[in-house]
Amino acid sequence: MEIKENNKRIRLLEAANKLVHAQGFNQTTLADISHEAAVPLGNVYYYFKTKEEIGQALIEHRANFYRSLIAEWEKLPSPKERLFALIQMVTDQRGELARSGCPIGSLCQELHKDGGLLAGKAADLMAAILGWSEQQFRALGKGTESADLALHLVSVLQGASLLTHTFNQPDLLLRETTRLKKWLNAI
């Protein structure tokens, strides 16, 4: 029975992830998530008592996804290759980013407007990416500039993602990530 129940929880989380990315946290209802996951609405409350609990679980779900990506990138032999992997991941998602925006950036922006616990937890996602990027620049020997270089990298990726979504033009992201790769090569 536990496997079946875990399956429902996973389906609910995956449905929430998909819907929140496509239409935003505030616009996504428990009924939407229930329908998408093919789980009766009444059963949703067994797994998540409130929408905020779903929000917390969703943020943790996304954090786990990015932790697994970072674990894969850490297997690459050099910090520069790891940073290129981050840029390439964003490049590869340009179609999805054009449709729905950055799953982390959009969530952070939306939740920050409401404030509270979820806003802080979402900000931790962005902070983790910044921190990891800074570690890579430090490993490249960039010392005190590392934080600023990481901020530049993530800012360009987030800005390009926002513009790509705003204008629904995946090519914008491709142009910026190409420029960003040249910048990184020159460092």
N, C-alpha and C positions, 0 to 999 in steps of 0.2 A: 504494500500500500504506500510506503514512503516514497518509492521510486515514482509512482504515479502522481503523488502529490508534489514532489519536486519538479516533475515534468510540467505540471500546471503553473507552478511558481515561475519556472523558467519561461514558459510561454507568455505569461503575463509580463515579465520583465522585457522579453524581446519585443512584445507588442508595444509596450510603453516606450521602449527605445526608438522603435520605428516611428510611432505616431508623434512623440515629442520632437523628434528631429524634423519631421515633415511639417508639423503644424504648431509647435510650441507647447510648453508645459501648461500654461494657463488655458489654452484652447482645447487641450486634450482632457476628456472626461473619463471617469471610471467606466462609464458605459462604453465609450469608444474602445478602451483597452480590453474590456471584457469581450466585446464583439470581435475585435481583431485576434484575440487569443483563443477564441471559441471556448471560453470559460463562462458559465452563467454568472451574471452580475452579483448575485448573492454570495457566490463562492469567492469572489475577489476579496471580500472582507475577512475571510478566513486567513488569507495570506498577508493582506495589508489592511490595517484598520482605517487608515486615512490616505488621502492623496499625498500628503507630505511623506508618509512612510514609503509610498511608491517612488517619490522623488529621491529619497535617501538611497533606496535600493538601486534606482536607475543611475545615480551618480557613482555608487560603488561598482555597478556593472561596467560603466564606462571607464572607471579607474582601472579595473581589472583588465579590460581590453587593452588599454594603453600600457599597463605594466607588462603584459605579455608581448606587446610589440617591442617595448624597450628591451626586454630580456632577449629577444631575437636580435635586435640591433647590437646589443652588447657582445654578441658573438663575432661581430665584424672586427677585423684586426686593428683598425685605427679610428681615432675619434672623428676624423674628417669623414671617413666612410660612414660612420654612424649618423653624423649630421646630414650627409647626403641621403641616407635612407629615410630620415624624417622628411626632408624636402620631397623626395620621390613619392613617399606615401601620400602626401598632400596632392602632388601632381596627378597621381593615379586616381584620386578621388574627385577630380575636377568636375565630372559630370554630375555626381551627387551633390557636390558643393554648389554648383550652379542652381540645382533644383531646391535645395533645402538649407544651404549654408553650412557652416562648421558645426558639428554636433557639440563641441565643447564651447566654442566662442558664443554661439547663439544661446545656449543654455545659460552660460555665465551672464550674458547681457540681460536676458529676460529675468532671471532670478534675482539679479542685483537690484533691479528696480523695485522688487517686493521686499528686499532685505531679509533678515532672519537667518535661521540655521541653514536652510538650503542654499542661500546665496554664498555663505561662507564655505560650505562643502564644495560647491561648484567652483568657486575661486581656487580651492585647493588643487583641482584638476589642472587649471592653467598654471598655477605655481609649480606643480610637479614637472610640467613640460619645460618651463623656464629653468628650473633648477637642474634638470637633466642636461639641457642644452649648455648651461653654464659649466657644468662638470666637463663636458666634452671640450669646450674652449680652454678650460684650465689644463686639461690633458694635452692640448695642443701647445701649451706654454704661453698662453695669452694673459696669465696673471690677473692683475687688477682690471684689465679691460674685459675680462670674461663675462661679467654680468651684463655689461652694455652690449657686447656682441650677441649674447643670447637674447637680450631684449629686442635688438634689431631683427634678428632672425625670426623670432616668434611674431613680432609686430608686422613684418612684411607678409608672413604666411597668413596671419589673421586679417590684415587689411586686404590682401589679394582675395582671400576667401569671401570677405564681405562684398567687395566689388563684383566678384564673379557671380555671387548670388543676386545682388541688386540688379545687375544687368542681364542675368541669365546667360552669361557668355563664358564658357569654359576656357576659351582661348586667352582671356585676361589672366587667368591663373597660370596657364602654361607660359605665357610671356614673362610673368614675374618670377616664377620658379626657375626659368632658364637664366634670368639675370641674377638671381640669388645664388645659383650654382657657380656662375662665373665669379661672383663676389667671394664665395667660400673658397674657391680654388686659389684666389689671389691672396688669401690670408696666410 
